Amino acid sequence: MKDESSILGWINYLAGAPLRNYATYIPPVDITKNGCKAGKLVTFPQKIEAIACKVGDWKDPKVLLTSKDFLVMYKHSDYYWEESMAYLANPSYTEEHKKLAIYAMEFLDIDKYLTYLDRAYQLYTTGKLSASLLSTVICFDFLHYHRIVLSQNHRFYGQKIAVCLEKIMANPALPNEIALKIKKIVSGELLALWKKEPDQDGYNVYNHPFKFSKIIGEAEQELLAYYNGGFCDAFPNGDNLSDFIIILDHPSYYTSIGIEGTEDSANLFISMPRFSLEQRRLAIFAMHRLDVSAYAEFIRNVCSSYRGGNISPQMIEDLLCCFYDTGSSRLKYSFSIIDYKHPDLQRALDRLIEIPTLPCGLKTLARKVKNGTLATKEEMAYMEGYRQFRKTHFTLYETIPPRGG
């Protein structure tokens, strides 16, 4: 049996993380020198530093994928893009580090990517971003999957992309290198080249989030071992965190169908009897940080599954209140209750309450969410503060060893 202190499993992580007073939390200092343990909450610039420490000097950007922190950001870029934009605007950071921040955004939603590009162009025109970095933002050859290239002929997005690129092309001082790159994108030449030599192995491995059902299964095993007072050798050591934390940190990527089909959709996973009750309860808990509209949709899906006989009353309770203690600060509710007045959530809860076979106790619980009395005002305030804090502080997923000096 491993020493418990060497284990950074998701249970120990969650039991400790909410105990931090985020109002006074101080991120680790100089992680390039002092190192940093997996599980610490760090700023976006520190995430970039951690990636740089992991990959060292690199020429081929695919080397970046050997960093767990880069890979997580790459697969879930919508959670990081605003901080990445702010990073580009800060003159304190190096060109090489800014490239890391740009490469991590390749899978960014096309609307967000166009906003990202427009911001980069504004920085370029005011002398705050180099032509080389602007060229990188416009398009980089990584896994042959850049949104602008693949979406430029899309009937909805094509016009938006054209307008954005035309604005840049209209700059008379634009370097020839960037102008030629844009012409290759607009003409379809670059896409044709990519189709001849697609990096299919890279595309299939990296273009989807991590496998949901596998991670949930591993989380169940750790939970069972925790209940039994021990840890098995399969659990992560002190250099890594359980992948379950990745789902908790980025739930919106796991509500829809992934590369493995229904097993990678939390919405469908919870209604599949072939998965254990514990696994399906974990899947519900993993969605607690969804935004209010997404969580309302999740509740509606649970209602449908409950009517179909595939969801237990216990799982309905899990929707609204965590099934185990997450620490003295009591982050034990779905974060959607902070926005309990939101019409989407109100309608979803009405649908839940209207189910004739739902036990009265669960209807009472749902009504408390509807009227904002399930959690105390202090708990609600803490949850809102924690939610805002986590917009700028991110989990470090692998340990950075100290270098000294």
Summary of the structure (lengths in Angstrom):
residues: 405
radius of gyration: 22.8
end to end distance: 35.6
largest distance: 69.7
contacts: 1258
relative contact order: 0.13
helix: 59%
strand: 3%
